[in-house]
Amino acid sequence: MWNLLVLFACMITAVGSDVVGTPTSVFGYRKRRLDIRCLYKFGYETNSKYFCKGECFFQNKNIIIESGSPAEDERFSLTDDTTARVVTVSITDLRTEDEGKY
């Protein structure tokens, strides 16, 4: 199986974006599952969380999934552990087109 490279940055969005961590590279394998975890700061527990492909600016979002809403593509899920302040995005059945920046 070929591995895929997924680059992502953990962002918290209010009326702009505050980068919580530096961009990170993760590798997944086609037809397998990939879990991406992002920590966030105290005070953002009630904010909506987004997982975007490409750039994720306030008015120009290519949103893959948003907290509290189902994804258009059922392979994507987002869980928000507000006690630990960790958002986890899971992608099942990885495909070549999933490769890229998020």
C-alpha positions in Angstrom: 0.0 0.0 0.0 1.2 3.5 -0.8 1.3 6.0 1.9 -0.3 9.5 1.5 1.0 12.7 2.9 -1.5 15.0 4.7 -0.2 18.4 5.9 -2.4 20.1 8.4 -2.3 23.0 10.8 -4.4 23.2 13.9 -6.3 26.5 13.9 -8.9 28.0 16.2 -11.2 30.4 14.3 -13.1 33.2 15.9 -13.2 36.3 13.7 -9.9 35.3 12.2 -7.5 32.5 13.0 -5.1 31.9 15.8 -2.6 29.2 15.0 -2.4 26.9 18.0 0.4 24.7 16.7 2.9 24.6 13.9 1.9 22.8 10.7 2.5 19.1 11.0 2.9 16.3 8.5 1.1 13.0 9.0 1.1 9.9 6.9 -1.7 7.6 6.3 -2.2 4.6 4.0 -4.8 4.2 1.3 -7.9 2.3 2.4 -7.0 2.8 6.1 -8.0 5.2 8.8 -6.2 8.3 9.9 -6.9 10.2 13.1 -5.7 13.9 13.4 -5.7 15.4 16.8 -5.5 19.2 17.6 -5.2 20.7 21.0 -6.8 24.1 21.7 -6.5 26.7 24.3 -8.8 27.2 27.3 -11.8 29.4 26.4 -12.5 27.9 23.0 -14.5 24.9 24.3 -17.9 26.3 23.1 -16.6 27.5 19.7 -17.5 25.6 16.5 -14.6 23.6 15.1 -13.9 23.2 11.4 -11.8 20.9 9.3 -11.0 22.6 6.0 -9.1 21.5 2.9 -6.7 24.1 1.7 -6.8 27.5 3.3 -9.5 28.1 5.9 -10.1 31.8 6.1 -13.2 33.3 7.8 -15.2 34.0 4.6 -13.6 31.6 2.2 -13.8 28.1 3.7 -13.7 24.8 2.0 -15.2 23.0 5.0 -15.0 19.3 5.0 -16.7 18.9 8.4 -17.9 21.2 11.2 -18.5 20.3 14.8 -22.2 19.6 15.4 -22.9 18.9 11.7 -22.6 15.7 9.6 -20.0 15.7 6.9 -21.1 15.5 3.3 -18.6 12.6 2.9 -19.3 10.0 5.6 -15.7 9.0 5.7 -15.0 12.2 7.7 -15.9 12.6 11.4 -15.1 15.3 14.0 -15.3 14.8 17.7 -14.6 17.6 20.3 -13.5 16.6 23.8 -14.1 19.8 25.6 -12.7 18.5 28.9 -9.3 17.6 27.4 -9.6 20.5 24.8 -8.8 18.2 21.9 -10.5 18.0 18.5 -10.1 14.7 16.6 -10.8 14.4 12.9 -11.0 10.9 11.6 -10.8 9.9 7.9 -11.7 6.4 7.0 -10.9 4.6 3.7 -8.2 7.1 2.7 -8.0 7.8 -1.0 -5.4 9.5 -3.2 -7.5 12.6 -3.5 -7.3 13.0 0.3 -3.7 13.9 0.0 -3.0 17.6 0.5 -3.0 20.5 2.9 -5.8 20.9 5.5 
